[in-house]
Amino acid sequence: MTNSILIKGGALITLDAGDRILTGDVLIRDGRIASIGETADGAADEVIDARGAVVLPGFVQTHIHLCQTLFRGAADDLPLIDWLKRRVWPLEAAHTVASVRASARLGIAEMIKGGTTSALTMETVNHTAEVFRVVEETGFRATVGKCMMDAGDDVPAELFEQTDDSIRESLALLEEWHGRANGRVRACFAPRFAVSCTRELLEQVARLSRERGVLVHTHASENRTEIEMVERATGQRNIAYLSSLGLAAPHVALAHCVHLNADELDILARTGTHVLHCPSSNLKLGSGVAPILEMLARGISVSLGADGAPCNNRLDMFTEMRTAALLQKVTHGADALPARRVLRMATIDGARALGLEAETGTLEVGKRADVIVVALDRLHLTPRPDIVSAVVYAAEAADVRTVVIDGQVVMRERELTTVSEREVIEEATEQARQLFQRAQLDVEF
């Protein structure tokens, strides 16, 4: 890793408390931002020319399933529960160490090329250590959780756990990986959702996460059928049930939250629980449109994620920003969720959900250098009287030129530096072919 990088002459969207937009340089030293906006003529190990480009903090995706990237295109046009039982669970059950590795490498490579520098990812029940290894090797920043499943109907035997085993393995991963790579690699608890977890497991996760000071990442209220299943089993709606177990708190991150009543919104606001909004996934699975404007009005923390490749089918924050904004406008009017607000959801609000707001999510002196350079000299970005609007509504993943994570250039002028793009594609294609054979799914390559 170079000790110093100078990014020169770009338009700087800082996303800081003052929402400043500057023109100038970003100097990175020893993995952190040393200066911003000032002309920095001193020597640096590497100089990146950002003239004609915009420089901004890397995107933080707060709901991803790296283990599912190999399932892209194999679970289309199904509602959530059928999607899980007929495709996703059988494929997760058929995973090996090699296929999980290929899936994680593919997902991380795609995210880096689209400007994502950090993610919160829920893996499958098995082989999660391999995802941690891939995160460490690729220079990516991620909080990773082993999926926990000790209940539910039609769960493949390979995914069905005993409660104590699930807890023990999650704790072992936490002990081995949390804080590795100078804090770039972190661990969390990841119970799949209330339908797949016993009350005992969820209560233990609530207690252990408080004791260990780590994040809990789970799904909640994504689909009406799921909500009905939880209510039949517990007598409570999803958010109320999780809250009763101690799983509504500032260290808890709930993916989706599409169907909430007023009481549930109150619980989220009162407890400081984070909502992870996945607009494309919610649309593709026919789950609905989350009440994001109502959440923001109540002060609920909302950030963005693409979800997994089989329910999106891309891991692209530009798509999620644009879709999130447009969805709220359909219901609430053209002025709902403006570009600056949605860009904050994609950066600093995501960092806050991960407990990393002091380390990343904005361009500020002292923060870890997670920085992206996005080209502006494109047909679809011309003209651009409002640079933030251009990024949110017009820019695309392919416009990202250079990506720096923790002070390391992981993509330079569209070329990945920590993995070979060609090798990633070849490995993913072959491992997907073998995976579908093991799962006995008839998919042609």
KAKA-V833460 format. One record per pair of residues at least 4 apart in sequence whose C-alpha atoms are under 8 Angstrom apart, sorted by the first residue. I is the first residue (numbers start at 1). J is the second residue. Records with the same first field share a line. If there is no record, write none. Layout:
I = J  J
This chain:
1 = 407  408  409
2 = 30  45  46  407  408
3 = 28  29  30  31  45  407
4 = 27  28  29  30  31  44  45  46  407
5 = 27  28  29  44  45  46  47  48  407
6 = 25  26  27  28  40  44  45  46  47  48
7 = 25  26  27  47  48  49  50
8 = 24  25  26  39  47  48  49  50  51
9 = 23  24  25  49  50  51
10 = 23  24  25  49  50  51  52  53  54  55
11 = 21  22  23  24  50  51  52  53  54  55
12 = 21  22  23  24  37  54  55  56
13 = 19  20  21  22  54  55  56  57  363  388
14 = 19  20  21  22  56  57  362  363  364
15 = 19  20  56  57  344  347  348  361  362  363
16 = 20  362  363  364
22 = 37
23 = 37
24 = 36  37  38  39
25 = 35  36  37  38  39  40
26 = 33  34  35  36  37  38  40
27 = 33  34  35  36  40
28 = 32  33  34  35  369  407
29 = 33  34  407
30 = 407
31 = 368  369  406  407  408
32 = 365  366  367  368  369  406  407
33 = 363  364  365  366  367  368  369
34 = 365  366
35 = 364  365
36 = 363  364  365
50 = 54  55  373
52 = 375  376  377
53 = 373  374  375  376  377
54 = 373  374  375  376
55 = 371  372  373  374
56 = 362  363  371  372  373
57 = 347  360  361  362  363  370  371  372
58 = 115  116  117  118  347  361  370  371  372  403
59 = 115  116  117  118  317  346  347  350  361
60 = 116  117  118  119  304  305  346  347  348  350  351  361
61 = 116  118  119  120  303  304  305  306  317  346  350
62 = 119  120  121  276  303  304  305  350  353  354
63 = 119  120  121  122  255  276  277  278  304  305  306  307
64 = 119  120  121  122  305  306  307  308
65 = 69  121  122  123  307  308  309
66 = 103  104  107  108  121  122  123  131  308
67 = 92  100  103  104  123  124  131
68 = 72  88  92  103  123  308  309  310
69 = 103  104  106  107  308  309  310
70 = 99  102  103  106  309  428  431  432
71 = 75  88  91  309  310  432
72 = 309  310  311  313
73 = 309  310  313
74 = 87  310  443
75 = 83  87  88  310  311
76 = 83  310  311
77 = 284  285
78 = 82  83  285
79 = 83  285  286  287
80 = 84  223  285  287
81 = 85  225  226
82 = 86  87
83 = 87  88
84 = 88  89
85 = 89  90  154  155
86 = 90
87 = 91
88 = 92
89 = 93  155  156  159
90 = 94  156  439
91 = 95  435  436  439
92 = 124  159
93 = 156  157  158  159  439
94 = 435  438  439
95 = 99  100  126  435
96 = 100  127
97 = 101  127  130
98 = 102  431
99 = 103  428  431  432  435
100 = 104  127  128  130  131
101 = 105  130  131  134
102 = 106  424  427  428  431
103 = 107  428
104 = 108  131  134  135
105 = 109  134  138  424
106 = 110  424  425  428
107 = 111  315
108 = 112  135  138  140
109 = 113  416  419  421  424
110 = 114  315  316
111 = 115  116  117  315  316
112 = 116  117  140  403  410  411
113 = 397  398  400  403  411  414  416
114 = 316  317  318  396  397  398  399  400
115 = 317  372  397  400  403
116 = 316  317
117 = 140  141  370  371  403  404  405
118 = 140  141  142
119 = 141  142  143
120 = 142  143  144  354
121 = 142  143  144  145
122 = 144  145  146  147  190  217
123 = 128  131  144  145  146  147
124 = 128  146  147  148  159
125 = 146  147  148  149  159
126 = 146  147  159
127 = 131
128 = 132  145  146
129 = 133  173
130 = 134
131 = 135  144
132 = 136  144  177  185
133 = 137
134 = 138
135 = 139  140  141  142  185
136 = 140  141  180  181  184  185
137 = 418
138 = 410  418  419
139 = 405  406  408  410  418
140 = 184  405
141 = 184  185  405
142 = 184  185  186
143 = 185  186  187  188  354
144 = 185  186  187  188
145 = 170  187  188  189  190  217
146 = 170  188  189  190  191
147 = 189  190  191  192
148 = 161  166  167  190  191  192  196  197
149 = 159  160  161  166  191  192  196  197
150 = 160  161  162  163  166  196  197  198  201
151 = 160  161  195  196  197  198
152 = 195  196  197
155 = 159  160
156 = 160
161 = 165  166
162 = 166
163 = 167  198  200  201
164 = 168
165 = 169
166 = 170
167 = 171  201  204  205
168 = 172
169 = 173
170 = 174  189
171 = 175
172 = 176
173 = 177  178  187
174 = 178  186  187  188
177 = 185  186  187
178 = 183  185  186  187
179 = 183  184  185  186  187
180 = 184  185  186
181 = 185
184 = 406
187 = 214  215
188 = 214  215  216  217
189 = 205  209  214  215  216  217
190 = 216  217  218
191 = 196  197  202  216  217  218
192 = 196  197  218  219
193 = 197  218  219  220
194 = 198  219  220  230  238  242
195 = 226  229  230
197 = 201  202
198 = 202
199 = 203  245
200 = 204
201 = 205
202 = 206  245  247
203 = 207  245  246
204 = 208
205 = 209  216
206 = 210  216  245  246  247
207 = 211  246
208 = 212
209 = 213  214  215  216
210 = 214
213 = 251
214 = 251
215 = 251  252  253  354
216 = 247  251  252  253
217 = 252  253  254  255
218 = 253  254  255
219 = 254  255  256  257
220 = 238  239  254  255  256  257
221 = 226  227  238  239  256  257  258  259  260
222 = 226  227  255  256  257  258  259  282  287
223 = 227  258  259  287  288
224 = 228  259  287
225 = 229
226 = 230
227 = 231  237  238
228 = 232  237
229 = 233
230 = 234  235  236  237  238
231 = 235  236  237  238
232 = 236
234 = 241
236 = 240  241
237 = 241
238 = 242
239 = 243  248  264  267  268
240 = 244  264  267
241 = 245
242 = 246  247  248
243 = 247  248  267
247 = 252
248 = 252  267  268  271  272  273
249 = 268  271  272  273
250 = 271  272  273  274
251 = 273  274  353  355
252 = 273  274
253 = 273  274  275  276  353
254 = 273  274  275  276
255 = 275  276  277  278
256 = 275  276  277  278  282  290
257 = 275  276  277  290
258 = 282  287  288  289  290  291
259 = 288  290  291
260 = 264  265  291
261 = 265
262 = 266
263 = 267
264 = 268
265 = 269  295  298
266 = 270  298
267 = 271
268 = 272  273  274  300
269 = 273  295  298  299  300
272 = 300  301
273 = 300  301
274 = 300  301  302  303  353
275 = 300  301  302  303
276 = 302  303  304  305
277 = 290  302  303  304  305
278 = 282  304  305  306  307  320
279 = 283  289  290  306  320  323  324  327
280 = 284  306  312  319  320  323
281 = 285  306  307  311  312
282 = 286  287  288  289
283 = 287  288  289
284 = 311  312
285 = 311
289 = 327
291 = 295  328
292 = 296  302  328
293 = 297  328  336  337
294 = 298
295 = 299  300  301  302
296 = 300  301  302
301 = 349  353
302 = 345  349  350  353
303 = 345  346  349  350  353
304 = 317  320  321  345  346  350
305 = 317  320
306 = 312  314  315  316  317  320
307 = 311  312  315
308 = 312  313  314  315
309 = 313  314  315
316 = 320  397
317 = 321  346  397
318 = 322  391  392  393  395  396  397
319 = 323  396
320 = 324
321 = 325  342  343  346  392  393
322 = 326  392  393
323 = 327
324 = 328  342
325 = 329  336  337  338  339  342
326 = 330
327 = 331
328 = 332  333  336  337
329 = 333  334  335  336  337
330 = 334
332 = 336
337 = 341  342
338 = 342
339 = 343  388  389  392  393
340 = 344  388  389
341 = 345
342 = 346  392
343 = 347  388  392
344 = 348  349
345 = 349  350
346 = 350
347 = 351  361  362
348 = 352  357  360  361  362
349 = 353  357  361
350 = 354  361
351 = 355  356  357  360  361
352 = 356  357
356 = 360  361
357 = 361
358 = 367
359 = 367  368
360 = 367  368  369  370
361 = 370
362 = 367
363 = 367  371
368 = 405  406  407
369 = 404  405  406  407
370 = 403  404  405  406  407
371 = 403  404  405
372 = 400  401  402  403  404
373 = 400  401  402  403
374 = 399  400  401  402
375 = 399  400  401
376 = 381  382  399
377 = 381  382
378 = 382
380 = 394  395
381 = 390  394  395
384 = 389  390
386 = 390
387 = 391
388 = 392
389 = 393  394
390 = 394  395
391 = 395
395 = 399
396 = 400
400 = 414
401 = 411  412  413  414
402 = 409  410  411  412  413  414
403 = 409  410  411  412
404 = 408  409  410  411
405 = 409  410
409 = 417
410 = 416  417  418
411 = 415  416  417  418
412 = 416  417
416 = 420  421
419 = 423  424
420 = 424
421 = 425
422 = 426
423 = 427
424 = 428
425 = 429
426 = 430
427 = 431
428 = 432
429 = 433
430 = 434
431 = 435
432 = 436
433 = 437  445
434 = 438
435 = 439
436 = 440  441  442  443
437 = 441  442
